[in-house]
Amino acid sequence: MKDNRVSRRRVLKATAAGALSAGVAGCTDFAGGGGEELTIPDDPDGAVEGMELTHAMDEGHNTNPFDWFNDEIQEQTGVSVETIQGFPPSEVYNSLNTEFTTGDTGFDLCSFYPQYLGEFANNGHIVPLDDMMEIDGWDPAFDDLLAPYRNMYTQWGGNTYALPIDGDVLMLVYRKDLFEQHNKEVPTTWSEFNEVARYFTEETNDIDYGVATFGARSYAYGWFLTRFGGAGGIYFDEDMNPQIDTEAGRMALESWAETLEYADPNSASYGYAGLRDAFLNERAAMIIQFTDVPKKAAASDTVSDAWGGAPVPGFDGMDPASSMPVGRVLGVSNYVENDRKLAAYRYAQAISGPTFSANMVSDPDCGLDPYRTSQFDNPAIYTEPNEFRDGQPDSSIAFSSMEQAEEYANAVGATLEQGYPIPYWPGAQNYIQALTIEMSRFVSDQQGVDQTLTNVQDEWNSIVDELGRESQLEAYENVIDAWQNAGLWPS
Amino acid sequence: MSSDTKTSRLGRVTKNDHLEYWFALPAILILLALVIVPMLWSLYVSFTNLNLTVSGRAVEIIWFENYANLLTDRRFWDSVLKTAYYVGVGVTVQFIIGFAVALIMANYTDGWLNSLLFTVLLLPMMMAPIVAGLMWRLVFDESFGPLNHLLGAVGLPEPSWLSSAELALDAILIADIWQWTPFMILILYTGRLAINEDLYEAAKMDGASKLFTFRHVTVPQMKGVIAVALLLRSMDAFKFFDKMYVMTQGGPGTASELATYYNYILGFNEFAMGKATAMSWLLLLFAVVLANLFLLILERGEGGDRVV
């Protein structure tokens, strides 16, 4: 008689084999690597007609323009944004990259910080836009872009991969009324900056503190790089050895340490909103902040007529530098169908273009900042309402007078001329992460100047080794060419 | 089909000595597919240099390099020590307060008062941890928070709760103690009610003091419940993430960065999957060793009886 019984061993063996093969089959493809190559149809306008997109971006006030302009863009291009897939600003990289690495994104269009551009482009996650830019009527008006955005934050490997919608750079925002009242000049050097900070903190009762600074992990690196660049610092030498633990790094941190002696003690936890509010709520007489803060100040109940803007200071006898963290560009996912890629570009081209962007960067109800020449040549846009918002409310007017508008445009323009670019080659995120955590530790007094410089130096060396010294050097040299073309890096 | 045929088939099947394995097969398959295979896969990844930010690089087996790098990583040990502090202090305080309140409720209050107390005490536990974190972030806000407002009103210093490297982790601890002490109360209260009142009667007749009764009746009788409560809370605290994420995101600097958050950063910020999975395995190892040590200590402390 045949024994029909199944042994325990056979059951377990069959089960394990089946499950293992299923698991391995699902796990062997590690990264995306890009979708199908883009093709341009004979009638691109017809191909995108009626398309409804999903757009992924950081949530908050910067989603507003995609609401304000949506109907008009749909009328002009046939394309609209149906859904915004939002995530916290500090999760932009994690969220986008997690979807990209699966090779199947739920979004067609995405907004991200330029520091991720090289990696996303190099890994084939976003589409080169050059062919679409040649389509009749789909020109992104690059001639009107400021050099950093034309030559740097939209380009990788000789191709255009992104269109800008935000031109962030750090600037000095100060209480003009208090400075005048106490006969204080706007500081042009870091030593003057620290002296003014000391004065308002220690010698007056008109305001709580002379200064507040950014300390949260998200972008603390930008506040370091502003001083580091002003001290003549560069990221790496010709052998890809980190150049943080140098005289420039020391100057930057020692100067920052002195600032912290007079700073709002809550600075260590201040991110964008905390630092902005320290100024708007009259806790600090001056801050270094992103260029949208004057617009927020002008719209506030507290300091609407009391703010002033200026380029960030420098070190004695040296050229000042303003780091350019954040900023936002639009990229098209490589993992969607051909016509959706076309539609996503078409929408990006429209919203990034001169007409919509002028209304966007001048509206204080979002945090997007100027990046086109026309937005500096014509400061009157900052005194006019957003023509695409229902009822054109007064709250969409940035400044009540041409004097304020001109001061803003001049200060931001001058700041951009001394811009200090941030890393954006593949792997840049690793350097920035390591740098910003050490800077946050420094601001919160967990470590001093020497320890901070040593830690960053060591960690950057480890990252170079981990990612490959030769490939990193090649990528770094490529971006230096772009920086030099933008006039933001020494030849 | 005749009923005889059905019976004979059923008979053949039920005669199978290993029928239980066939019944267990679906569960085994699901377990393998959803737990065992991913775990084995993650073990494999932990021995590789897989990094999702680097395209075109062949994935190589580097054996224990990720583990070695972590074990010599200052930030890793820093996060593990902070986790140990968080689990140790947090669970201990929750247990002490929870035990005290549970005994008071069991011995001194009853009826409507207990119902009211339960309703009030269970409210924090019913709140989503993210919401609790956001609420406590507002409470601790240095500029506008009600806590500093009250402290200032009575002339006390107004600390920078979430901006201070010394206080940030403790602020999160306070929020967690607030939320999870009721869990301890609930478990320990029911454990106390399960003790036979005759034991207390007997102790009373023998003239035992309250402290003696507590040490030799209450605690031994509740040993199993105490062990379960401590283990559950310790395991939960070990994988703590949400409130820290919304209150400080590990900051300022790395002052409140627990091991789970550093692991998250490695995996989903640096996309260094080899290193991240290696860290997950190390944390699992720590948790298993600690849990067993904990149980061993409890068993030895009471003459070797099994507590769970």
Interface residues (C-beta under 8 A of the other chain):
Chain A: N4 R5 V6 S7 R8 V11 L12 T15 A16 G18 A19 L20 A22 G23 V24 C27 F30 A31 G33 S90 Y93 N94 N97 T98 T101 E119 N122 N123 G124 G215 A216 R217 S218 P265 N266 S267 A268 S269 Y270 D277 A278 N281 R283 P426 G427 Q429 N430 Q433 I437 E438 S440 R441 F442 V443 S444 D445 Q446 Q447 E466 L467 G468
Chain B: R12 N16 D17 H18 Y21 W22 L25 I28 L29 L32 A33 I36 V37 P38 L40 W41 L50 N51 L52 T53 V54 S55 R57 V59 E142 S143 S160 L162 S163 S164 A165 A168 T248 Q249 G250 G251 P252 G253 T254 A255 I265 F268 N269 E270 F271 A272
